[in-house]
Amino acid sequence: MTGHTTARQRLTAELLDALRTDGGVRVVTGEPGCGRTTFLDHAARLFRGGPVRHVRAGGVRELEEALRTAGPLLVCVDDADLWDAPSRAALARTAGRIRETAVRTTLLLTVANHRPPPPELADLPVLRLGPLTPGDAALLIRERADSAVDPAVREELISAAEGNPALLLALLRSLSPDQLGGRRALPQPPAGGEVLADVAGDRLPDDPGGLLLTTAAAVRATGEEEADAALVLRAAHAAANAPLPDLLTRSEGRLRFRSALMARAVYATASSEDRRAAHLALAEAATGQEGILPLLHRAWAVSAPAPTAAASLAAAAADPSSPAPPALRRRALTRAADLTPDEAERARRHLAAAEQALLAGHAADALRLLDRARARSAPAAVRGGAELLRGAVLLADGPVEDARESFLLAADLLPPPAAARATLGAADAAWSAGDPTACLSALAPTHTPRTLPLAEACVRVPKQPGSQRLGGPPAARVGATAPRTACTPPTNPPPDGDPSRDHRDGMRAVLLARFDLAATPLRRVVENGLHGTDPDRLLRSAAAALMLGDVTSARRAGARALAAARTSGSAALEPRALEYLAYAELRAGRHQLARTHAEEGLRAAERAGQRNTAAHHHAVLALAASIEGEADLVAEHAEEALRTARRHGLAQAATLAHWAAARADLGAGRPREAAQRLGPLVRPGARRGHFAVWMLAVPCFVEAAASAGRPQHAAALVEDFALWAACGADPQAPSQLLRCRALLAGPDTADELYLSALDRHDDTVGDFERARTELLYGKWLRRRRRLREARTRLEEARLGFERCGAPLWAQQAAAELRAGGAAPNPAPAASSGAGDLARLTPQQLRIARYVAAGATNREVALSLSVSTRTVDYHLRNVFATLGLRSRVELVRLVEQEEKTGARL
């Protein structure tokens, strides 16, 4: 049906791999144009186990003959739902026999999802083909376009196709070379009735009662997948118990189309008069209801400019007391703008719609709306607001230098309160890019025109001794960005004081290493945010708390921001809140909690199209994996972070990714490689890491250099690290400093320094850093033949690493114990009679449990935010470690150990 993509090939290969393990059946379904037939073609090409048989409609006898083939076999049945009922029943019996006997046969059936599923096939396992990813959609355009496609046009086509490959190809066929090349405007909307009818084909039924169109109009207005059944039935004058057309389904008082594409096709192929009539009927059926929806339907029922209707709709969408989600507000404001004849007012409403689109996590829509708000005739405040919002979009998903320029332009155009948010955004972008001079320039007390040299724009505050040698300020958080205050305007009036000014002053003081001046304003920011419910101020509070080293307040603020973002439907703020939570947990030494937040945050960032935020989550996952000793995960997440960091200038995420890779080397007992990776990051020079992050990697470098026999390379850095530890912004730093001094000290002072470091660890939470100190102390004692003391320290280190889930580091401690003549005590899980699953690594165990619960490799990959290739690799190792041959055996083993109460 359509051209293939790399993602579909990976999905097909993964499915075949899963089914090949023990034979099996899958019903492949999806909306029209999703590529079900092409999926079977991929499967036929990729199947290597034996012959492939394609069975035609009603070919029951042909199917029975195929199953007599000895050895592995792939049977493909396309459009099984079009078979007659007796043939479908025979097909279902054959599928059941394959599943029950685990014969070496794989059966793939395709079924359309825009009609009710055949009851005979209802009990078979289903694989739903989802939409193409933007990357794979772009690949399909490159493969199939007959002429060059302008990048902006490509993005608009990808958005219009909504991941449907057949619709994307139909759009390409409908446009001229000039339109594809960006030399002529695209039709609006790009996917009109003719294009959608081309994809829907003869699947569109007659609609004599108008129920299909009324339902399509209802979902069109809200942008949701379903509509209030009672409202739609009243509008269509249909009985409540009337049978529904096959395209519709009803559940819990809601009506929905079985296929989103068919809903679009029904609406687009109707006449404009019929569409307006459907919206008017919906508005009249909602008489007496308050809120945006009745007004929005009335607005869709008119065609000419209607200033009064536009004003009423815009006022309802801007009402802060309305429970309407951002996506609905965006649709209302966009429609209000379309009906507004005054150009300036239309630009304001497009800007307001873009703000709501960004909150809803639709960055591409926000950018398109911003282009409409940037008209030269628009007031300066509107153009400034558009640049402010554009900077926020680019900060989350674009080159951060471009984001900084947009913020600075906004600051020139906006009045003082909004200009302050713009300058904070410019500082944030400069921080992400690793440019401390530009960051200080943006944080100057009075916004300085950009025509001045940066040196003149910086505030002339005397630097503290040692600040120049540090090469920049300490981190506001691990991988910190400046507080992202410019993403959305505050929805509530600020309380007493000026949080933006306090945050600016506190940040400047931190950048200039004046922590004596930073504490008071930053503490006010923390308290200001924690006493409210605005998610943006809560995020600002979390950032300020991390600058202060107040991890507890940072976690509280981050958790509240996450709850507030979810309650308000602010999809753009959710990944940021999870980012703050993940970094706070890392700072607190709780890397497994950090990993949990980062995995969830990565999924949220990808849904919202925030690649920069996703890069930071990848960096957290790489750092967490470097503790757990999962080298392949470290490499995968580090490379993902670096891919975006290189393209968008994210110096911060890049430094964290390199640090994670180096720490993985250190955990694997490769100190020389770790020192080589970390050297450029921490030493002075052009290649030094991000100014707010490199200091955090110093303890690892000191350990690597000392273990590699090159302690002289680390001596000067320890003194720099002492300045950082004295700031009080990192609870782990004082104990790490004592450990670093012990690594470089002579025999007469090292003992006391190690003991002092362990005492300081008692003041902080987290087992990992303490276990590292115990390990290094134990190594030092063993090399001086103080074996009894060494065994005590090494055993404590091993147990600490096991408690925090760092098996590779625990193996180092165990190896040192054996080298000292002592066998490690059995791990708690082993001594309590845990089963075979205790032999797996943490990541292998997670994957095994997901698979045992019935998840496919792709579903596991999505849950753990890794690639399917990584899941495949770990699953093979699980099978090898446990001596299993199939998923069925894995399910049995997991169930057995759970029943016996084994601690997995």
N, C-alpha and C positions, 0 to 999 in steps of 0.2 A: 504493500500500500504506500509506503514512503521509503525514502532513503534511510540507511541505517546510521547510527551514531555510536561513538565509542562507549558511551554509558550503557546503551542497550546491549552491546556485545558483552560488556562486563557482567551485566545482570543475567544474560543468557548463560554465560559460562559458569557463573556462580550457581545458578539453578541446576544446571546439568551436573555440576560437581556434587551438589547436595543430594540429588536424586540418584546419581550413579552409585552412591555409597551403599544403598540397600534397595534400589529400585523404587519407583513411586509414580505418583500421578499429580498433575497440576492442571487446574482450569485457569487459563490466561484470559483475563478480561480487561476492558477499558473502554473509554468512550470512542465514538466514531473518529477515525483518523489517528488513533494513538499508535497504530503500527502492530496490530496483533499478527497479521499475516507475515509481516517482515520479521517479527520475533520468531515465528516458526522457521523461517528461512535461515536466520542466524543459528538457531538450534541445530538445524540439519547440517549446516556447514561446520559447526564446531564439534559435533558429536564424533568421537573417535573410537567408541567402544565396539561398534559393529554397524550393521546395516541400518538404513533409515527408510521407513515406509510412510507415504502420505496416503491417507484413507479418504476417499471421496464421500460426499453426502450419502447417507443411508447404506454405506458399505459395511454392513455387519459381517457378512461372510468374508469379505476381504480382510477385515480386522482379525477374525478368527484364524484365517490362514497365516497372517503375519505373525501371530503369537506362537505358531508352531515352530518358528525359527529358533534354532539352538543358539545359545550365547546371548550377549547383550544386544539390545534392540531399542531403537527409538521409533515410536509411532506418533505421527502428527495428524491431528484431526482439526481442520479449520472450520469455523462457523458451525460448531456442533449444535448450537441452539436452533439451527434451521433444519435439522433432521426431524423426521416425523416421530411422534411420541413412542411407538413401539421400538424404533431403532435407537432412540435415546435411552430407553429402558435397558436394552441389550448392551449398549455402550456403558451404562452405569454399572451393570453387573460385571462386565469385563474389568472395569476400573477397580471395582471392589475386590475382585479376585487377585489383581496385581498387587494391591495394597496388603491384603491379608497374607498372601503366600510369599511376599518379598522376592518374586521372580526377578530375573535380571532384565527387566523391561521398563522403559520409561515411556509414559503416555502423556502427551501434551495436547490439551483441547483448548480451542479458543471460543469464547462466548461474548457477544456484545452486551454492554451494560446499560444501553438506553431502553431496553425492554425488560419486563419481569424475567428473572432467571428461570430456566426450565426446572420444574420440580424434580425431575429424575436425576439431575446433576447437582442438586442443592447441597448434598452432604460431602462433596469432594473438596479437597483443599484448593484455595484460590490464590492466584498471584495477580495483583492489580498493577497494570502498567501505569505508572504515574507520568506527569509531564516531563518534557525534556528540561534539563538544566540550562541556564542561559549559555554556558560554555558550549554545550552540545548543540543548542539551537544555532549558535554562531557558526559552528563547524558545518552544520547542514546547509546554512546559507552559502558558505564558501564553496561547498561541494556542488551546489545545484544552481546558483545564480549564473545567468548567461552574461551578465555585465558587472562592472565594478559596483559595489554597494558602499555608499557613504556610511561612516561609522554611526552618525546620528540616526540615519535612516535604519540601519541595522538594529540599533537598540529599540527604535519604535516598533519595528516589525516583531522583534522578539517579545516585546511587551504585549502587542496586539494578539499574537498567536497563543499566549498563555501556555506555552509548552506543548501545544498540539502540533505534531510534525506535518500532518496533512494540511492543516490550516496555514502553517508557515509556508509551505510550498505553493498553496493556492494564492497567498498574498504575493509571493515572488512572481507568479505568472500574471497576476492582475496589473502589475506596475510596468511602466515604460522604463527604458534605460535612463532617461532624464530624471524620472522620479527616484529610481534606485540610486542614482549618482548624486542626489541632493540638489539638482539644478531646477527642479520643479517641485511644487508643494505636493505632499501626499493627500489623497482624499481623506476626509474626516467624517466618521472614523475610518481607519484603514481597512478594518474587517467589516465591510458593509454587507447588505443583504445578498448581493450577487455572489460574493466570495464565500460567505457562510453557507449559502444554498449549494454551492459547488461541492463543499465538503460534506454537508448533511445528505446530499443526494436525494434519493426517493424515500428517505426515512421520515420526512416531515409529513404527518397525517393531516387530514382536514380538521378544522377546528370550528364546527358549526355553532357551538354555544359560547365560544370565546374564552373557555376556561384556560386553555393553554396560554393564550396571549395575556390574559389577566394575571396568571401566575408569573409569566415571564416579566411583565411590567412591574410586579411587586418585588421580585428579586433584583431587577434592574435598578430600581430606585434605591434600595438599601445596600446593594453590593454583597448581600449575604447569599448563602446557598439555599435558604428556605424562607418561607413566608407564613404568616398567620393564616391557617386554613379557614377559619371562620370569616375573616375579613375578605379573603379572595372569593370564597363561595358567595358571600353577600353581594360583592361587586359584580360577579358573573351571573347572579340570579340563579344559582345552582342549588339543588337540594343538598342538605348536609350529608345524606346517605347515598348520594348519587354515585354511580360507578365512575372511576377516574380513567382518563386516557392512559394508555400503556406508558407514555413518557413520564407520567407523574407517579409519585408515591406519597403516602401520608403516614405520619407517625407522631404521636403525642401532640396532636393539634397543629402540626406544621406540615405544609405542602412543600415538595421539592421536586425538581427535575432529576431523573436518574442520571442524566448527562448534562454537565454545565454547557457543553458546546451546543447541545440541542436547545437549551434555554436561550442562548444567544441567537441561534438561527431562527427560532420562532419569533423573537422580538424583531430582529433585523429584517426579516422577509415580509413582515406585515406592513401595510401602508401607513404613512404618517398619520392619516386621519384615524385609523383604527388604534394606533398606539396612543394618541392623545385621548381617545374615548376610553380606553382601558384605564389610563391614569385618572381621568376624571371620575370614572366609576369607583375606583379605589378611594379617591378623596372623599366622595360622597358617602361611601360605606363606612368611612372612618369619622363621620360627623360626630362631634361630641368628644373625640379624643384630643388630647393636648400633645404638644411636642412638634418635632420637626417633620415627621412622616406625612401627615395630611397636607401640610404646606408644600412639601416636596412633590407630592403627586399633583397638586394643583399647578405647580410650576412646570411640571412636565406636560401638563395638558394645554399649555399655551405655546405659540410658536413665535410671535412677534415680541420685540422688547416690551417688558412689563415692569416699569420701575416700582410700582406699589407692591406687586407680588415678590419682586426681588428683594425689596427692603424688608418685608415681613419674614421671608425665608432666611435672609442673612442675620437678622436679629435673633431668630430662634436658634440658629446654628451657633451664635456667639454667646448664648445664655449660659453662664457658668453653672447654674443650678440644674441644667438639663442632664439627664443620665445618658444621653446619646454618646456612643463611642466616637473616637476621632474619625474613623472611616466614613461614618454617616454624616458627620459634620462637614467633612471634605466634599462629599458629593453634593450636599446642600449648598455650600458656598460656591462650588464650581457652577452649579445651575443658576444660582443667583447672579453670578458674574456674567453668564451667558445672556441673561435677560436685562442686564444693566446698560442703558445707552450712554451714560456719562463715562468717558474714558478713565478719568482719575479714580472714580469710585469702582469701576470695573477692575482696575489694577489692584486696588486695596483688597477687593474680595478674592482675587486670584492669589494674592499674597497670604491672606488668611486661610484659603483652601490649601495652599502649599504647606503651611504650618501644621495643619491637621493631617495632611498626607504623610508628613515626616513622622509625626507622633504615631501614626498607624503603622509605621514601618514600610511605607511605600516611597522610597527615596527617588526612584525614577519618575514617579508621578509628580513628586514635589519639584523636581528640576524642570519638568515640562511646564508646570504651572508658574514657576518662577520666571521662565522665559516670557510668559505673557504679562507678568507684573513689572518687567524691566523696561517697558516702553518709555521713550524719551519724554513723552507727554506726562508721565506719571510724576507725582510730587517727589521731592528729594527724600522725604521720610519713607515713602513706599519703596523707592529704588534702594535706599539704605537698608530697609528691612529685608528686601530680596537678597541683597549681598550678604547680610547677616545669616540668613537661612541657608544660602548657598554655601557659605563657609562651613556651617554645621554639617551639611550633607557631605561635603568633601572631607571634612575632618574624620568622619566615620567611614568614608568609602571613596577615597581619592587621594591625589598627591597633596600632602599637607602643606607644601609651599604654596600651592594654589589656594588652599583654604586660608592661609595667613593673609594673602593678598586680598581675598574677598572680605575678610574681617576688617582689615585696615581701611579698605574703601568704605565699608559700612560705617566705621568710626568717623570718617570724614563727613558722611552724609546725615548721620543721625543726631538727634538732640542728646544732651548729657546722659540721662539714665540708660538709654539704649546703647549709646556709644561706649559706656563702661562695660557692658556685656560684650560688645564687639572687641574691645581691646583685650579682655580676658580670653576671648576666643583666639585672638591673634597670638597671645602668649602661650595658650595651649598648643596651637599648631607649631610654634617655634620650639616648644619643649619636646614635642613628638619628633621633630626633625633634628633635635640635638643641637640647637643654635642658642646658647645662653645669652649672647649679645642681643639678638633679636627679641628674645624673651624679656629681658630687662627693659628694652626699648618700649615694648608694648605695655609694660607694667608701670611706666613712668606716671607720677601723680597726675599730670595733665597730659592728655593725648598730644603727642608731638607730630606735626605734619611729616609725611613720609619723604618730603624733599630734603630733610636734614640728614646728614650722615649719621649712621648708627651710633658712632662714638659720641656725637653731640646729643643724640636722643636719649642716651642712657642717663639715669640719675647719678649724679656724682656723689656717691656715698663712700667714705673711706673703707677699704677692705680690711677685714680682720687679718691678723698675722696668720700666714699659712693658707689663706683662701686661694691665692694665686697658685701655690704649689698643688693644691687639691685639683686644680683644673676645672673647677665648676662646683656647683652646690651639691649637697647630699640629696638623696632621693626623697621625694614627697611620699612615695610608696615604692615597693618593689616594682620596677617597670612603670613608675608613676607617670601619668600625664598631668599637666596642670588641670585644675577643676574645669570640667566641660560645662561651663555656665552658659555658653552662647547657643547651645543647641535649641532650646525653646525658651520663649519669654515666660516669666513667672505667671502662673495663673491666679495667684492671690497677691494682694498688696503686701509688701514686706513689713515685718514688725519694726519696732523701734531699732534705730541704728541702720547702717548701710552694709549689708553682708558682702556686696560686691566690692566695696572699698576695703573692708576688712580683709577679704580674701586676697585682693591685690596687694595690700600692704604686707600681709603675712607672707605671701609668695615672694615678694621682692626681698624681704628680709632673709628668707631661706636661701634664695639664690645668691645673696651677698654674704652668706654664712653668719648672719647676725641673728642667731637664735634667741638672743636676749630680747630683741625687738619683735620677733615673730610670734612668741607665745601668746601675748594678750589678744591681738586681733584674730589669730587663728582659733583661740579658745572661744571667742565670741561667735565665730562662724559655726563651730561645732554645736554650741548651745542653741544658736538661732535655728539651725536645721532640725535638731532633735525635738524642739518644742512645736514643730508643725507637721503637716502631712504632705506638703508639696514635694514631689519626687525630685525635682531639680535642686531644691535647696537641701534636701537630704543627701543627694550625691555630693554637693558642695561640702556638706558637713563631714561626710565620710573622707573626702580628700584632705580636708584640713586636719582631721583626727590622725590620719596616717602621716601627715607632715610632722605632727607633734609626737608620733610614736604611741599614740593612744589607740591600740589595736581594738580594745573592747568597745570604745565608742564608734570606731570605724565599722566594726561588724554590726553594731546596733543600727547605725545610720544606713548602712548598705542593705540590711534586711528590711528595714522600714521602707526604703526607697523601692526595693523590689516589690513589696506588697502594694505600695501605692501605685506603682507603674501598672501592675496587673489589674488592680481594681479599676483604674481609669482607662484601661485598654491602650496604654502608651507603649506600643511594641518597640518603639525606638529607644526607650529608656531601659527596658528590661535587660538587654545584653550588657549595658553599661553598669547597671546595678550589680549584676552577677560578676562583672569584671572587678568591681571594687571589693565584693565579698571574697572572690578568689584570691586577690592580692593580700587582703587582710588576713586570711587564713594562712597564706604562705609566710607572712611576716610573723604570725603567731606560732609558726612551726607545725601547723596542722596541715600537712600537704595532701592527705587523702580527702579532707573536706574541701581544700582548694581545688582538687581535681574534680570533685563532684560538681562544684559551682561552675568550673570552667567548661566541663562537658555540656552542661545545660546552657551556659552562656554562648558557647560556640554554635549550638543549634539555633538559639534565638538570634544571634548575629547573622547567621546565614539566611534565616527567614526574612530578616529585615534588610538584607543586602548591605550589611556593614562589614566590608572586608577588612578594614583597619582594626575594628574592634575584634573581629575574628582572629586576626594575627596575634593580638595580645592574648586571647584565650589559648591559641596554639602554643604561645610561649609559656604560659602557665602549665599547660599539659606536658610540655617538654621538660620543664623544671621538675614537675611532680614525678614524671617517668624516670628522670635521672636519679631520683631517690630510690624508687622502686627497682631500679636496675633493669628496666625494659629498654635495651639499647635500640631495638627496631622502632619502638614508639618515640623515643627521643629523636631519632633521625627523622621520622616522618613528620612529627609536629614541628620540629625545628625548621625543616625544609619548607613546610607550609607557611610558617611565620616569615621566613626569609624571602619567600617568593613575593609576598605582598610588600614586605618591608623594602625590598629593592625597587619595586615599581613605584611605590608611593612615598619613598623617603622616610620611612619609619626607623630612625636610628635607634630608638628605644627598644622596639620589638626585636630588631636585629641583634642588639647586644645581649638581650635575655636569651635568645635562641642559641647564640654562640656559647654563652655561659652554661646553658643546659647541656650542650654537647660535651663541653670540657668536664663538667661534673660527672657525666656518665663515664668518661674515660677514667676519672679518678676512682669512681666506684668499682670499675672493672680491674683496678690494679695497674693502670697505665699512667703513672704520674708524669713521665716524660712527654707523652702525647698531650696530656692535660695542660702541662706548663707551656707547651708550644702553642696551644689554642688560646690560652688565657693571657700570655705575654703581651700580644698587641692590644688586648682589651684594657689592661690595667696600667701599662707603662706609659709615660708621657710620650706624646708624638701624635702625628696626624691620624694614626689608626686607632687611637684610644677609643674605647666604647663610649656610649652615651654618658653625658656628664652627670646624670642623676643615677646611673646604674652601675658604672664600672667599679665603684667602691665596694659594692655588695659582693663582687667576685674576688676581692682581694684575699679573704681567708682561704678560698680554694687554691688560689695561685701560690700563696705561701706554703700550703701543705704540699702542693705538687712540686714546687721548686725544691723544698727541703727533702722530700722523698726521692727526688731524682738526683740528689747530690749537688744541687746548685743553690744553696741557701743565700749566697751573696746577691743573687738576682732579686731577692725579695726584701732585703733589709730596709731600703729607703721607703718602700711602700707601707711597711708596718707603721712607720711614724706618721704617714699620711692617714692611715686607718685609725690611728689613735685620736686624731682630730675629729674624725667622723664619729667614733665611739663616744667622745665627750659631748656630742651634740644632744644625746638622749633621744634621738628619733628612731632608733632601732633597738628593741629590747634584747636582741641576740648579740649585738656588737661588743659589749664589755667582756663577756666570756670568750667570744671569738678572738678579741684582741689579746687576752692573756694566753690563749692557746697558740696564737701566732708567735708571741714572744717566747713561749716555751720551745717551739719548734726551732727557733733560731738561737736559743740561749746555750750557754755552756753547761756541763754536767752539774756544776755547783748550784745553779739557780733554776734549772729547768724543772726539777722536782717540785719546788715550791710554787712555781708558776702554773704547772698543771693542776695542782691541788687548789690553787686560788681560782682557776678557771672553773673547776667543778663546783666550787662553792657558789660562784656567780650563776652557774646554770640553774641552781636551786631557785633563783629569782624569776625564772622564765618557764613557760610551758613548752611542750614539744620534746619528744625523745630523740629526734634525729641529731641535733647539734651536740647534745650531751653525749650521745653514743659515739659520735665522731671524736670528741675529746677523750673519752674513755679508751677508744681504740688506739689513738695515737699515744696516749700515756702508757697503755699496756705494751705497745711495741717498744717504746723507749725503755720501759722496765725490763722487758725480756732481753733486749740487747745488752743490758748491764747485768744479766744473770740474776736478777731479783725475781725469780720465777714464781714464787708463791704470790707476791704482790701483783705480778703481771697477770697471773691466771684470774685473780679476782677482778681486775679491771677489764680484761678481755671478755670474761663471762658476762659482766655487766653490759659491755658494749654489744655483745651478741644478742642478749635479751632485749636491749633497747632497740636495736635495729629490727628485731622480729616484731616488737610491739608496734612500731610505726610502719611496718610493711616494707622494709628495705632488705630483701633477701640477699641480694648480691653483696651488700655491705656486711651483712651477717656472716656470709661465707668468708669474707676477709678476716673477721674476728675469729671464726672457727679455725681457719688455716693457721693463724698465729697461735692459737691454743695448741694445736697439734704440733707446731714447730717447737713449742715450749715443753712438749712431753705430756700434755694433758688432753684427754678426749673431751669434747664439749658435752655438757649435760644434754639429754634429749629435750627437744622443744616441747612446750606444753601440749601442743596438738598431738604430737606423736605419743607422748606418755599417757595421754588420756584415751588412747585407742582409736584415734581418728582414722578414717578409711583412706583409700588411695588418693582421694582428691587433695589431701594434705601435701602431696608431692608436687602439685602444680604451683606455678608462680601466681601472684595476684591477678595479673591480666589473663592468664590462661584459665584461672578459676572463674573469673567473671564471664568469659566467653563460653566456657563449658556450661555454666548454669543458664545462660541465655539460650544456648542451643538445645539444652535438655528441656527447656520450657516451650520449645517448638519454633523459636525464631529462626529465620533464614540468615545466611551470612550477611546479606545486605541490611537486614533489620538490626543485627548485632552491630554492624559498622555504624549505622546511624545512631544507635543508642550510646555507643562509646566514643563517637566522634573520631573514628579512624577509618581507614580505607578497607574495602573488602579484601584487598590483597593481604593486609595485616591480619585480618580475621582468618583467612585461609591458612596463613603461615602458622598462627598460634593453634588453630584447630588440628593441623597435622601433627604438631608437637604434642598436643593433648592426647591424640590417639596413640602416638608412639610411646609417650610416657606411661600411659595407663594400659597399653597392650590391647586396645580396642580396634575393632574392624568396621564398625558402623555407628551411625547416630542412634540407632535403636539400642545398642549396647551401652552407649553413653547415658541415654535416658534411664535405662534400668539401674545403672550404677549410681547416678545421682539420686534417684528415688529411693534406692536401698539405703544409702548412707543418711538421707534425710529421715527415713523411717527409724533408723537405729539411733538417731540423735547425734550423729557425728557432727562435730563443730567444723563447718566448712570455712 
